[in-house]
Every structure is written in structure tokens, then in C-alpha cells.
């Protein structure tokens, strides 16, 4: 998708650059934070992932609306650990390799749905993933050199001062 939709929260942070009407804040659902218990018992790996998801994704993962998907991906992690254990015992079984690859694709997809990949975090507006390249740095420096004045703040006044080329 060339231009992914910008979340309403991000539009509010940016000052609503498009000037389109935004929903009233009273219509916004607050995310609950705190300890969320799994819906069904999980193994050690699944429980670790459950805790990580609700600790690291507390800004965008809701225990009220996302718990089913989180439970599913945590159970998939437990299944993955079981398959890896079986693979150690029978490393020549092709069906185990294929099953492991399939479950890992499902886990990756579901973690993306929860916003735990860089692309998906960027898409939902939680984090912008961008590294300044050398060309960006050179362009910025060239733009600075082209500016005849630099802006200086003195209290509540903004002054323009000529650049001294040394």
C-alpha cells in the first residue's frame, strides 16, 4: 500500500495536518493497562510471550479486544517449542521441518497483526522506522549553507543574525 492510513491518534499529535474532522475524544476508547491473565493455560514460552506482548505493546495492544489473538500466537509459540523438541529427536523427519516452517510463518503474521514488526508499527503510527542516509545528511548540510541568516531566539523575541562564514 503506497500511502497507509494514518491513525487518528497520530493525526492529533501532528495537529491534524489534513484539517479533516476527527472523531470527538469522548468517542475514543481508553486502553486498559496492567496485568492481563491468559484466557487458557500456556506453556513457559507462551507465557513469556504473553507477558512481553502486554508489557512492550501496552501503548497499542488492548487486553479487552486483542486477548484472543494474543492467546492464539502464544499457543503457537508453545507448539513451535514442542516441534523443535521433536526435531532434535528426529532431525531427518521432513514433515517436522515443514510443520515448523508453517508455524513460524503463522507466528510472524500474527505478531505483525499485533504491531510487533517494524513495518506494522510504522503503519499504525506507533513508531517511525527511518534511518538517515549519508545523502540525507549531505542535503541537510547543503541547505544550512544556503541559508543567509540563522534564527536566534532571545526570550520571547526571534532575531535573525547574519551567518559568519569562517
Phi, psi and omega in degrees: 000121185293316180235092181293153180295143179267128179297152181301321180299320180292320178299320178297318180298322182278357181084024179054067184299332182277347180060021174277152181296136177255154177298151179296147180295334180292339179273357183275136179270128177282138176280137177278142176239173181113190183283127178243128181272144177299152181286327177225160180299143180238158173282179182301316181293318179295320179294321177299316179295317178305310181297318179297317182298314183281341176275311184277334182255023185298339179287333186228349180263128181256130176293336181280320186253339185255001187296326179296316179292320178297317178300316181299312182291327177292321176294325177294323176297318177297318178296321178299317178297321178296316179295321179295322177295317178295326181292328176294321180287323182230075185292346182268356183281109183297325181296326177291319177299316181293319179296319179296316177298318180296316182292326178292325175295318179297317180298314180299316180297315181291324176294326175296319178298330179274358178086029182253026169237153182304320180296316182288325175296320178294319181297321181272359174084015180280322180214144176258123182258106180204131178250134178290129179269170178299320181295322177297319179296317179296320178296318180298316180294320178297321178295320177298320181292330180285340182286121181285336182234157170240147182271131180237133179262128176232095183067235180267359180262146175247121183250153174250133182234138179292145178283140173262114178275118181252000000 
